[in-house]
Amino acid sequence: MRRPFSILLLSVLVAAQAAEPIALTLEQALASAEGVNSNVLLSREAAAQALEQANLQRAGVLPNVNLTANQRRTRNLNILSTTGALSETRPSSRFDARLGATYQLLNPQVLSAGQAARTGAEAARLDVRATIQAAQASVAQAYFAHLRNLRRLDVLDANITRAKSLHDLARNQLAAGIATQIDVTRAEAQVAQAEQARLQQVTSVVQSELVFKRLLNLDPAAPLTLADFPLKRVDAGILSLPESRTSFEQRADWLRGQKALEQSKLDVRTAKFERLPTLALAGDYGRAAANFDDNGKRKVWTFGATVSMPIFDGLRAGADHRAALSRQKVQQARLNSLELQISSELRLARQDASSRYAQIEVAEKNSRLAEEQLRLARARYNEGVADNREVIEAQAQLAFAADNLVDAVYQYNLSRVELARAKGDVRTVLAEKAP
């Protein structure tokens, strides 16, 4: 049986009221991204796995020590070679307790592989930093997007207020015999259009709020309040770009690429070392007797060294070397491409921020002109020298100009976030808050 819509709506409202309200600043949101963003958590686990892989490689370099205890009982059967007769021996027992150890004294391949694995772990840690930067950029963008949508609600509310005021004025003008019924109808239609636009914007607000909550793993039903964060209006065109090498070194993804290239070079060296000889030591020391509970156990020990030299391995070493060389070339190409990308991002981000800065000034001018246009149109309508079409058009122009100003500020905020990300640290945008 389907539940009535009113009951479903009531349950949603009760759930929303039960959830704890959430109030965040941009600084808190960026800090939270490091601990709760799913991409960051996944990258941290990948870094932990890379570290354990390095530990596994290190295990091949360190001594391997084990303790064994063995109790066995045997009975042998001998066959005489001359007559073929069988000769049985008496059953015997033996107990051994030994401490054994093996050590790769000289194995260049294992040493090089361990160094490559440690470099890979360092690259994974840098990848976490790069993921944090990407997550913080997404959080900042979602933060400003939600603030933009809330500001648009204010613009639409002001538009509704003006439309209702014009509707009341048209009715008064009609009662005074100055206006006609069509003026009232046009004003009423404008009120309906403004209210419809607001209803659509409410959906946009809910959508941007859910996107923001998903990035920070917040309760979708909890009421959310974001503190305003106006950025200083600084023309990015006056900012000097850092030197290329300096700008690269501030980017975690470039540092990660450097480590990946270093690891690929170590892999090439490791493949070469497969043809080198290895030297291993092995030995054990313990006690032996017939049974584990016998007294008078005697000392037993062994010690030896093994030298191994590969002669023919089925052409495996050559294939490994060529594959490692190919991976090195691929990583070098990726790093070169990343350097070009970073340089382009820096220049484009600075140009975009400078352009957005100039667009705010134009949008503010358009808003002032639209307000003046509306004032003059209302004066003409109040005096009865024109119908309210000019007022309706002027109100639409003012609503468009106000919304355009809100969007211009939003785009400028995004450009500053992108510029901070391109420089290597999204959190530097926090220092650009307007006083």
Secondary structure, DSSP 8 states (H G I E B T S, - for coil): ----HHHHHHHHHHHHHHS--EEE-HHHHHHHHHHH-HHHHHHHHHHHHHHHHHHHHHHTTS-EEEEEEEEEEE--EEE-TTT--EEE---EEEEEEEEEEEEEEE-HHHHHHHHHHHHHHHHHHHHHHHHHHHHHHHHHHHHHHHHHHHHHHHHHHHHHHHHHHHHHHHHHHHHTTSS-HHHHHHHHHHHHHHHHHHHHHHHHHHHHHHHHHHHTT--TTS-EEE----B----GGGS----HHHHHHT-HHHHHHHHHHHHHHHHHHHHHGGGS-EEEEEEEEEEEESSTT-SS-EEEEEEEEEEE--S--TTHHHHHHHHHHHHHHHHHHHHHHHHHHHHHHHHHHHHHHHHHHHHHHHHHHHHHHHHHHHHHHHHHHHTTSS-THHHHHHHHHHHHHHHHHHHHHHHHHHHHHHHHHHHT-GGGGGGGB--
